[in-house]
Amino acid sequence: MRLFFCTTNANKVPSVAKALSPFGVQVEQYQLDIPELQAESASAVAREKAKWAFAQVGEPVIVVDSAFHIAALNGFPGTNVKWVTKQIGLEGYLRLMSPNLSDIGRSCYFEDALACAAAAHDEPAVFVRQVLGRLATVIAGGDRSEAKSALWRLFIPAGCGQTLAEMTAEELERHRSMVRDFYRDFALWFTSR
């Protein structure tokens, strides 16, 4: 089954394609600059983006939207993560946080929402996952081609001692395998329709 992944970020496509291929789902990138919609949750943003993308493409599409929530900042920046990161940079996040906060005070999580629109009159199906962790006290690791966000250099997943950007390819694959259920649940739904 073919599915278009509507995104301008080519770095997002390989991991999604790899996660869905065992289910017979062939993922192709569809270069589509989707308007940045505003909403309180990643799932609400993804749902509206999927509707808009389907109207443009006319075939089954998926979109992924992400939010980043920092507990000590009452969930900021949330769904505005892309814009905030562009404005304040990684250093800005560190300036917002007290360096004396404990790991609990530095807790944060990524929220990813995958929405699929496959028919003109149906509401998009939305699948959500949260990846828990904490914010590092320093920027660590280099730029990586597979990074989906600059925040990889600040985000330490729960149970890990280093940022995503510091992980070896093997460590990153182990981490990804722990959060793949998100794609499995979607694939089972998509292939059973």
Backbone as CSV, one residue per row, in Angstrom:
resi,resn,N_x,N_y,N_z,CA_x,CA_y,CA_z,C_x,C_y,C_z
1,MET,0.849,-1.175,0.000,0.000,0.000,0.000,0.891,1.234,0.000
2,ARG,0.543,2.202,-0.839,1.329,3.431,-0.920,0.685,4.505,-0.056
3,LEU,1.562,5.281,0.574,1.129,6.344,1.465,2.057,7.525,1.278
4,PHE,1.503,8.715,1.109,2.330,9.908,0.971,2.548,10.557,2.341
5,PHE,3.799,10.803,2.661,4.185,11.520,3.880,4.423,12.960,3.452
6,CYS,3.523,13.841,3.830,3.596,15.243,3.424,4.483,16.009,4.388
7,THR,5.665,16.364,3.922,6.621,17.104,4.737,7.672,17.723,3.826
8,THR,8.245,18.820,4.264,9.384,19.403,3.556,10.691,18.973,4.202
9,ASN,10.616,18.247,5.330,11.800,17.801,6.059,12.131,16.357,5.664
10,ALA,13.050,16.205,4.724,13.429,14.878,4.232,14.026,14.000,5.327
11,ASN,14.558,14.592,6.400,15.156,13.808,7.489,14.120,12.983,8.242
12,LYS,12.851,13.349,8.152,11.803,12.609,8.866,11.382,11.341,8.130
13,VAL,11.604,11.288,6.835,11.046,10.228,6.006,11.680,8.853,6.231
14,PRO,13.013,8.707,6.279,13.590,7.355,6.377,13.138,6.560,7.601
15,SER,13.053,7.187,8.770,12.662,6.422,9.957,11.200,5.993,9.888
16,VAL,10.346,6.828,9.323,8.934,6.462,9.176,8.797,5.334,8.148
17,ALA,9.506,5.464,7.033,9.462,4.424,5.995,9.958,3.090,6.551
18,LYS,11.022,3.127,7.346,11.581,1.901,7.927,10.594,1.258,8.906
19,ALA,9.916,2.077,9.700,8.975,1.542,10.683,7.735,0.943,10.028
20,LEU,7.324,1.479,8.886,6.084,1.015,8.252,6.290,-0.070,7.198
21,SER,7.505,-0.205,6.681,7.731,-1.174,5.599,7.434,-2.625,6.005
22,PRO,7.699,-3.068,7.249,7.360,-4.459,7.595,5.861,-4.770,7.482
23,PHE,5.040,-3.737,7.425,3.594,-3.916,7.335,3.094,-3.777,5.889
24,GLY,4.030,-3.690,4.952,3.657,-3.564,3.551,3.227,-2.169,3.148
25,VAL,3.584,-1.174,3.954,3.227,0.204,3.651,4.450,0.889,3.046
26,GLN,4.298,1.342,1.807,5.374,2.039,1.109,5.178,3.540,1.305
27,VAL,6.148,4.173,1.948,6.059,5.600,2.252,6.858,6.396,1.225
28,GLU,6.209,7.384,0.644,6.876,8.293,-0.283,6.722,9.720,0.234
29,GLN,7.785,10.472,0.178,7.696,11.871,0.575,6.929,12.643,-0.481
30,TYR,6.045,13.508,-0.031,5.343,14.433,-0.907,5.723,15.824,-0.413
31,GLN,6.520,16.516,-1.205,6.978,17.852,-0.814,5.787,18.795,-0.816
32,LEU,5.351,19.141,0.367,4.187,20.007,0.496,4.416,20.924,1.678
33,ASP,4.420,22.191,1.424,4.612,23.176,2.484,3.243,23.458,3.103
34,ILE,2.973,22.808,4.204,1.668,22.894,4.862,1.648,24.119,5.766
35,PRO,0.584,24.919,5.716,0.514,26.090,6.602,0.668,25.680,8.067
36,GLU,1.390,26.494,8.818,1.571,26.237,10.256,0.288,26.631,10.982
37,LEU,-0.432,25.638,11.407,-1.689,25.862,12.111,-1.416,25.994,13.606
38,GLN,-2.249,26.707,14.305,-2.086,26.892,15.744,-3.181,26.134,16.482
39,ALA,-2.762,25.403,17.487,-3.699,24.687,18.354,-2.970,24.347,19.643
40,GLU,-3.729,23.902,20.635,-3.161,23.584,21.944,-2.391,22.276,21.966
41,SER,-2.745,21.335,21.088,-2.109,20.024,21.133,-1.568,19.632,19.768
42,ALA,-0.558,18.769,19.788,0.014,18.266,18.541,-1.034,17.483,17.750
43,SER,-1.917,16.780,18.447,-2.935,15.994,17.743,-3.917,16.893,16.991
44,ALA,-4.307,18.010,17.577,-5.216,18.932,16.894,-4.548,19.550,15.669
45,VAL,-3.281,19.915,15.801,-2.543,20.479,14.661,-2.422,19.434,13.564
46,ALA,-2.025,18.209,13.919,-1.840,17.153,12.924,-3.148,16.836,12.199
47,ARG,-4.242,16.794,12.933,-5.546,16.497,12.321,-5.877,17.522,11.231
48,GLU,-5.708,18.791,11.539,-6.031,19.841,10.558,-5.043,19.840,9.390
49,LYS,-3.774,19.569,9.671,-2.776,19.486,8.595,-3.106,18.330,7.650
50,ALA,-3.539,17.203,8.201,-3.879,16.045,7.366,-5.062,16.359,6.458
51,LYS,-6.067,17.042,6.992,-7.215,17.431,6.169,-6.757,18.312,5.011
52,TRP,-5.925,19.300,5.325,-5.443,20.235,4.304,-4.603,19.494,3.260
53,ALA,-3.702,18.623,3.715,-2.832,17.883,2.793,-3.637,16.967,1.886
54,PHE,-4.630,16.281,2.450,-5.450,15.389,1.632,-6.184,16.171,0.536
55,ALA,-6.646,17.363,0.872,-7.340,18.199,-0.112,-6.410,18.565,-1.271
56,GLN,-5.114,18.666,-1.002,-4.147,19.007,-2.051,-3.742,17.778,-2.870
57,VAL,-3.539,16.650,-2.195,-2.970,15.457,-2.822,-4.043,14.532,-3.402
58,GLY,-5.156,14.362,-2.678,-6.240,13.520,-3.156,-6.008,12.024,-3.004
59,GLU,-4.953,11.638,-2.324,-4.652,10.236,-2.038,-4.294,10.144,-0.561
60,PRO,-4.251,8.921,0.004,-3.938,8.783,1.429,-2.621,9.476,1.802
61,VAL,-2.701,10.284,2.855,-1.542,11.056,3.308,-1.384,10.909,4.817
62,ILE,-0.148,11.076,5.249,0.112,11.224,6.676,0.891,12.504,6.875
63,VAL,0.702,13.077,8.040,1.506,14.209,8.492,1.884,13.904,9.931
64,VAL,2.985,14.461,10.348,3.417,14.316,11.729,3.629,15.708,12.280
65,ASP,3.112,15.939,13.452,3.362,17.206,14.128,3.907,16.892,15.508
66,SER,4.775,17.757,15.967,5.418,17.525,17.257,5.251,18.723,18.170
67,ALA,5.284,18.435,19.439,5.288,19.474,20.468,6.385,19.095,21.464
68,PHE,6.867,20.079,22.183,7.900,19.847,23.192,7.454,20.565,24.452
69,HIS,7.316,19.812,25.538,6.773,20.353,26.780,7.826,20.262,27.887
70,ILE,8.100,21.384,28.520,9.044,21.432,29.633,8.232,21.682,30.904
71,ALA,8.333,20.751,31.852,7.516,20.810,33.070,7.720,22.107,33.841
72,ALA,8.967,22.520,34.070,9.251,23.718,34.870,8.741,24.993,34.210
73,LEU,8.434,24.926,32.917,7.921,26.090,32.183,6.446,25.909,31.835
74,ASN,5.755,25.103,32.647,4.316,24.871,32.462,3.959,24.400,31.054
75,GLY,4.814,23.543,30.489,4.526,22.973,29.180,5.035,23.775,28.000
76,PHE,5.616,24.926,28.247,6.191,25.744,27.178,7.356,24.989,26.554
77,PRO,7.571,25.051,25.269,6.883,25.808,24.224,5.697,25.097,23.584
78,GLY,5.458,23.826,23.944,4.295,23.123,23.398,4.351,23.003,21.886
79,THR,3.223,23.305,21.233,3.141,23.170,19.774,3.902,24.270,19.037
80,ASN,4.375,25.259,19.757,5.134,26.351,19.133,6.630,26.063,19.119
81,VAL,7.019,24.822,19.292,8.424,24.449,19.447,9.282,24.887,18.265
82,LYS,8.816,24.720,17.060,9.621,25.078,15.881,9.911,26.575,15.870
83,TRP,8.874,27.378,16.084,9.038,28.824,16.059,9.908,29.297,17.228
84,VAL,9.642,28.779,18.424,10.408,29.194,19.609,11.884,28.832,19.442
85,THR,12.160,27.628,18.976,13.549,27.214,18.793,14.254,28.107,17.787
86,LYS,13.558,28.479,16.743,14.147,29.387,15.748,14.438,30.754,16.370
87,GLN,13.564,31.219,17.253,13.722,32.543,17.847,14.792,32.592,18.935
88,ILE,14.810,31.595,19.831,15.714,31.685,20.990,16.913,30.753,20.901
89,GLY,16.865,29.785,19.999,17.969,28.840,19.863,18.092,27.932,21.083
90,LEU,19.008,27.001,21.007,19.212,26.069,22.107,19.696,26.796,23.355
91,GLU,20.529,27.792,23.168,21.025,28.565,24.308,19.890,29.240,25.055
92,GLY,18.860,29.658,24.330,17.710,30.299,24.951,16.969,29.370,25.907
93,TYR,16.860,28.112,25.533,16.222,27.146,26.443,17.026,27.032,27.736
94,LEU,18.337,26.986,27.616,19.170,26.861,28.813,19.063,28.108,29.691
95,ARG,18.950,29.292,29.059,18.799,30.526,29.842,17.467,30.562,30.585
96,LEU,16.437,29.938,30.019,15.130,29.906,30.671,15.102,28.985,31.886
97,MET,16.029,28.054,31.936,16.046,27.053,32.995,17.139,27.387,34.005
98,SER,16.849,27.204,35.274,17.865,27.367,36.305,18.830,26.197,36.214
99,PRO,20.137,26.457,36.210,21.089,25.341,36.150,21.040,24.468,37.412
100,ASN,20.407,24.960,38.469,20.343,24.215,39.727,19.139,23.289,39.824
101,LEU,18.284,23.274,38.822,17.116,22.398,38.871,17.549,20.941,38.887
102,SER,16.845,20.130,39.665,17.114,18.690,39.696,16.635,18.078,38.374
103,ASP,16.960,16.805,38.173,16.481,16.105,36.976,14.961,16.146,36.891
104,ILE,14.291,16.049,38.050,12.825,16.102,38.066,12.352,17.465,37.574
105,GLY,13.003,18.523,38.021,12.643,19.870,37.588,12.937,20.121,36.122
106,ARG,13.829,19.332,35.539,14.196,19.479,34.130,13.405,18.514,33.245
107,SER,12.405,17.855,33.823,11.654,16.871,33.041,10.935,17.543,31.876
108,CYS,10.870,16.814,30.796,10.247,17.325,29.575,9.830,16.123,28.730
109,TYR,9.100,16.383,27.688,8.760,15.300,26.772,8.426,15.842,25.401
110,PHE,8.723,15.003,24.423,8.271,15.246,23.060,6.922,14.569,22.914
111,GLU,6.022,15.220,22.233,4.742,14.626,21.880,4.655,14.629,20.365
112,ASP,4.510,13.455,19.790,4.375,13.331,18.345,2.972,12.866,18.027
113,ALA,2.377,13.481,17.033,1.055,13.078,16.570,1.137,12.790,15.079
114,LEU,0.732,11.594,14.707,0.665,11.195,13.311,-0.805,11.186,12.936
115,ALA,-1.142,11.910,11.881,-2.532,11.939,11.411,-2.571,11.436,9.979
116,CYS,-3.575,10.623,9.696,-3.751,10.065,8.354,-5.128,10.448,7.833
117,ALA,-5.141,11.040,6.663,-6.402,11.313,5.968,-6.399,10.428,4.731
118,ALA,-7.400,9.590,4.633,-7.440,8.630,3.530,-8.723,8.695,2.710
119,ALA,-9.699,9.456,3.171,-10.953,9.587,2.440,-11.471,11.009,2.617
120,ALA,-12.122,11.502,1.595,-12.533,12.906,1.565,-13.475,13.300,2.694
121,HIS,-14.363,12.417,3.126,-15.376,12.818,4.088,-15.162,12.269,5.493
122,ASP,-14.126,11.492,5.687,-13.834,10.953,7.009,-12.889,11.878,7.757
123,GLU,-13.038,11.888,9.065,-12.083,12.620,9.900,-10.748,11.876,9.891
124,PRO,-9.634,12.585,9.880,-8.344,11.907,9.947,-8.206,11.100,11.238
125,ALA,-7.543,9.962,11.122,-7.198,9.162,12.299,-5.906,9.734,12.875
126,VAL,-5.841,9.837,14.197,-4.667,10.429,14.843,-4.105,9.445,15.859
127,PHE,-2.790,9.286,15.830,-2.062,8.418,16.742,-1.030,9.283,17.456
128,VAL,-0.955,9.157,18.787,-0.105,10.040,19.590,0.859,9.210,20.436
129,ARG,2.075,9.713,20.565,3.041,9.111,21.490,3.756,10.225,22.240
130,GLN,4.214,9.886,23.414,5.035,10.797,24.205,6.357,10.108,24.508
131,VAL,7.434,10.855,24.357,8.763,10.353,24.679,9.274,11.196,25.848
132,LEU,9.330,10.567,27.025,9.713,11.269,28.248,11.219,11.406,28.354
133,GLY,11.644,12.469,29.037,13.069,12.668,29.259,13.316,13.872,30.137
134,ARG,14.507,14.408,29.994,14.862,15.617,30.739,15.735,16.493,29.861
135,LEU,15.785,17.763,30.206,16.570,18.740,29.472,17.986,18.746,30.018
136,ALA,18.959,18.618,29.146,20.366,18.642,29.550,20.725,20.020,30.115
137,THR,21.821,20.094,30.847,22.280,21.377,31.389,23.206,22.091,30.419
138,VAL,23.700,21.369,29.410,24.560,21.957,28.367,24.168,21.365,27.017
139,ILE,24.464,22.071,25.971,24.242,21.571,24.619,25.297,20.507,24.359
140,ALA,24.866,19.332,23.929,25.809,18.226,23.762,25.542,17.478,22.463
141,GLY,26.621,17.024,21.840,26.500,16.284,20.587,26.522,17.231,19.409
142,GLY,26.814,16.680,18.267,26.896,17.493,17.060,25.645,17.398,16.221
143,ASP,25.664,18.138,15.131,24.559,18.066,14.183,24.579,16.686,13.529
144,ARG,23.395,16.125,13.324,23.286,14.798,12.710,22.275,14.851,11.592
145,SER,22.576,14.146,10.531,21.682,14.169,9.368,20.295,13.606,9.700
146,GLU,20.225,12.632,10.626,18.936,12.030,10.947,18.156,12.790,12.016
147,ALA,18.723,13.868,12.535,18.040,14.650,13.576,16.777,15.284,13.013
148,LYS,15.706,15.152,13.758,14.440,15.754,13.356,14.279,17.148,13.944
149,SER,15.132,17.470,14.901,15.038,18.746,15.597,16.396,19.091,16.197
150,ALA,16.689,20.374,16.278,17.907,20.815,16.960,17.873,20.420,18.432
151,LEU,16.678,20.199,18.968,16.542,19.829,20.374,17.148,18.467,20.691
152,TRP,17.533,17.710,19.677,18.250,16.456,19.912,19.504,16.711,20.735
153,ARG,20.031,17.925,20.675,21.270,18.252,21.386,21.009,18.634,22.845
154,LEU,19.730,18.722,23.236,19.359,19.043,24.620,18.525,17.951,25.285
155,PHE,17.900,17.092,24.519,16.949,16.115,25.056,17.649,14.816,25.435
156,ILE,17.508,14.422,26.710,18.027,13.151,27.224,16.817,12.260,27.500
157,PRO,16.629,11.194,26.706,15.475,10.322,26.924,15.519,9.662,28.300
158,ALA,14.353,9.376,28.845,14.251,8.679,30.133,15.061,7.389,30.084
159,GLY,15.809,7.145,31.148,16.615,5.935,31.230,17.955,6.028,30.529
160,CYS,18.252,7.176,29.959,19.523,7.363,29.240,20.369,8.412,29.950
161,GLY,21.645,8.413,29.653,22.551,9.362,30.286,23.126,10.384,29.328
162,GLN,22.628,10.385,28.094,23.159,11.325,27.105,22.051,11.805,26.173
163,THR,22.331,12.900,25.480,21.345,13.438,24.547,21.221,12.516,23.337
164,LEU,20.136,12.685,22.610,19.954,11.921,21.375,21.121,12.158,20.418
165,ALA,21.618,13.389,20.374,22.709,13.741,19.462,24.033,13.095,19.843
166,GLU,24.176,12.682,21.097,25.408,12.026,21.541,25.392,10.523,21.326
167,MET,24.230,9.955,21.072,24.110,8.506,20.964,24.792,7.982,19.710
168,THR,25.351,6.790,19.838,25.871,6.095,18.666,24.679,5.641,17.834
169,ALA,24.939,5.209,16.623,23.861,4.713,15.762,23.155,3.532,16.424
170,GLU,23.917,2.656,17.080,23.337,1.494,17.751,22.458,1.920,18.934
171,GLU,22.922,2.869,19.731,22.135,3.352,20.875,20.859,4.036,20.401
172,LEU,20.978,4.808,19.333,19.809,5.499,18.788,18.791,4.487,18.264
173,GLU,19.256,3.432,17.631,18.354,2.399,17.132,17.644,1.693,18.287
174,ARG,18.360,1.434,19.383,17.724,0.825,20.562,16.640,1.743,21.110
175,HIS,16.941,3.036,21.186,15.957,4.009,21.669,14.737,4.029,20.748
176,ARG,14.970,4.071,19.457,13.858,4.115,18.504,12.999,2.866,18.595
177,SER,13.628,1.715,18.830,12.850,0.475,18.892,11.875,0.498,20.072
178,MET,12.200,1.273,21.106,11.312,1.354,22.268,10.088,2.223,21.999
179,VAL,10.147,3.087,20.991,9.021,3.986,20.722,8.319,3.665,19.405
180,ARG,8.602,2.501,18.819,8.024,2.134,17.526,6.568,1.694,17.601
181,ASP,6.041,1.379,18.768,4.652,0.936,18.867,3.701,1.936,18.232
182,PHE,4.057,3.188,18.303,3.310,4.282,17.690,3.046,3.976,16.211
183,TYR,4.087,3.581,15.486,3.948,3.283,14.067,3.252,1.944,13.836
184,ARG,3.501,0.967,14.705,2.842,-0.325,14.568,1.331,-0.158,14.698
185,ASP,0.893,0.604,15.689,-0.539,0.828,15.884,-1.151,1.490,14.656
186,PHE,-0.460,2.485,14.110,-0.954,3.139,12.902,-1.008,2.153,11.739
187,ALA,0.073,1.399,11.533,0.153,0.474,10.397,-0.951,-0.573,10.459
188,LEU,-1.228,-1.106,11.650,-2.287,-2.099,11.786,-3.643,-1.505,11.427
189,TRP,-3.872,-0.260,11.848,-5.120,0.420,11.488,-5.190,0.647,9.979
190,PHE,-4.112,1.167,9.403,-4.098,1.551,7.991,-4.266,0.330,7.078
191,THR,-3.596,-0.756,7.393,-3.657,-1.931,6.523,-4.946,-2.733,6.702
192,SER,-5.722,-2.444,7.744,-6.978,-3.178,7.975,-8.200,-2.424,7.450
193,ARG,-8.016,-1.234,6.920,-9.165,-0.466,6.442,-9.756,-1.041,5.176
